[in-house]
Structures are given as structure tokens and as C-alpha cells.
Amino acid sequence: MLLSIAPGSDVPIYLQLRHQIVDALVRGELREGDQLPSVRQLAVDLGINLHTVNKAYKVLEDEGYLSLQGRRGARVTAGPSYDDDYLGQLSETLGRLFTDAQSHGIDADLFRGIVDDTLSKGA
């Protein structure tokens, strides 16, 4: 798994890391039990502040993707499973995305097409 950051992005660096790690899990590049680099090592490798990596790892731990083991680093866990609360959050998020898309002139059919294209690409 190769992580990279885009310093000029509107997305905070810790979220860029979080998204890339979750993407690697979904693609099967990371599996349950895999060891991730230490906070310090990843910060050095990427040339970023170790608190930024720590924040990304903490978010991933809170979401159920990682188990932080002190000086032994971080291990990938089985990951979260969905429940009614998550399905509600997902529905709300999709609703906000659709409202935003509508404000840009995208109708329901085009929005569905974009979702279908995204799903077919495995994203």
C-alpha cells in the first residue's frame, strides 16, 4: 500500500490518510491483522507532522478499522459493520450529496448514472 498526500488539497491531510487506508482495505490491499507503520515512521516517510498521522490513526480506531497498540503500532481490525444508525447516516449523506448535485443542475437520472458508474468502478 502506497500512501501519498496532496498538501494543496482542500481535504485535511489526516482525512486524506484515512480515506486512502479505508480504500486499501476495500480493495483488499490491507487485511485484518496487517501491521501499519508506526505513527512516527509514517510521518517521516510522508514528511508530515506526527500529530497528523496520529489523528488519522485515531479516527480509524474510533471508526473500528484499526487497533492502536502503543509502541507496537497499529493493526488492521475486521472493520465496522453496518447497523440502522449507519444506514440512517448513509441515507442522510446521500441526500445531502443529491441536494448539492441538484443545486448544480444535476437531475435524478444523471445522479443515478454517476452513482452507478462509481459503483461499477469498484469505488
C-alpha positions in Angstrom: 0.0 0.0 0.0 1.4 3.3 -1.1 0.1 6.4 0.7 0.6 9.9 -0.6 -0.7 13.3 0.4 -1.7 16.4 -1.6 -0.7 19.3 0.5 -2.7 21.8 -1.5 -5.9 19.9 -1.3 -9.0 21.2 0.5 -9.2 17.9 2.3 -7.2 17.9 5.5 -4.1 15.6 5.4 -5.3 13.4 8.2 -8.5 12.7 6.2 -6.5 12.0 3.1 -4.7 9.4 5.0 -7.9 8.0 6.5 -9.5 7.8 3.1 -6.5 6.1 1.5 -6.3 3.5 4.2 -10.0 2.7 4.0 -9.7 2.5 0.2 -6.8 0.0 0.6 -9.0 -2.1 3.0 -11.9 -2.1 0.5 -9.5 -3.1 -2.4 -8.0 -5.9 -0.3 -4.5 -4.4 -0.2 -4.9 -4.4 3.6 -6.4 -7.2 5.6 -7.3 -7.9 9.1 -4.2 -8.3 11.3 -1.9 -6.4 8.9 0.5 -4.1 10.7 0.7 -0.4 9.6 3.8 1.7 10.0 4.2 3.4 13.4 2.9 7.0 13.7 6.5 8.3 13.8 7.6 6.2 10.8 4.7 7.2 8.6 5.2 10.8 9.5 8.8 10.6 8.5 8.0 8.7 5.3 5.4 11.3 4.2 7.3 14.3 5.6 4.4 15.4 7.7 3.8 16.1 11.4 3.4 13.0 13.6 0.3 14.5 15.2 -1.4 14.5 11.8 -0.7 10.7 11.4 -1.8 10.2 15.0 -5.1 12.0 14.3 -5.7 9.8 11.2 -5.0 6.6 13.1 -7.2 7.7 16.0 -10.1 8.4 13.6 -9.6 5.0 12.0 -9.5 3.4 15.5 -12.7 5.2 16.5 -14.4 4.0 13.3 -13.3 0.4 14.0 -10.7 0.0 11.3 -7.6 -0.1 13.5 -6.4 -1.3 16.8 -3.7 1.0 18.3 -1.2 -0.9 20.3 1.0 1.7 21.8 4.6 1.4 20.8 3.8 -1.8 18.8 1.9 0.3 16.2 -1.4 -0.1 14.6 -3.1 -3.3 13.3 -6.0 -3.6 10.9 -9.1 -4.9 12.5 -12.1 -6.7 11.0 -13.6 -3.2 10.4 -17.0 -1.9 11.3 -20.3 -3.5 10.3 -23.4 -1.5 9.5 -26.4 -1.1 11.6 -29.6 1.0 11.5 -27.7 4.1 12.7 -25.1 3.8 10.0 -27.8 3.2 7.3 -29.5 6.4 8.5 -26.2 8.4 8.3 -25.6 7.0 4.8 -29.1 8.0 3.7 -28.6 11.5 5.1 -25.2 11.8 3.4 -26.6 10.7 0.1 -29.5 13.1 0.5 -27.1 16.0 1.1 -25.0 15.0 -2.0 -28.1 14.8 -4.1 -29.3 18.2 -2.9 -25.8 19.6 -3.7 -25.9 18.0 -7.1 -29.3 19.4 -7.8 -28.1 22.9 -7.0 -25.5 22.4 -9.8 -28.2 21.4 -12.3 -27.8 17.6 -12.0 -31.1 15.8 -12.2 -32.0 12.4 -10.5 -31.2 10.4 -13.6 -27.8 11.9 -14.1 -27.1 11.5 -10.3 -28.1 7.8 -10.5 -25.8 7.4 -13.5 -22.9 8.9 -11.6 -23.6 6.6 -8.7 -23.8 3.5 -11.0 -20.6 4.5 -12.8 -18.8 4.9 -9.4 -20.1 1.6 -8.2 -19.1 -0.2 -11.4 -15.5 1.1 -10.9 -15.4 -0.5 -7.5 -15.1 2.8 -5.6 
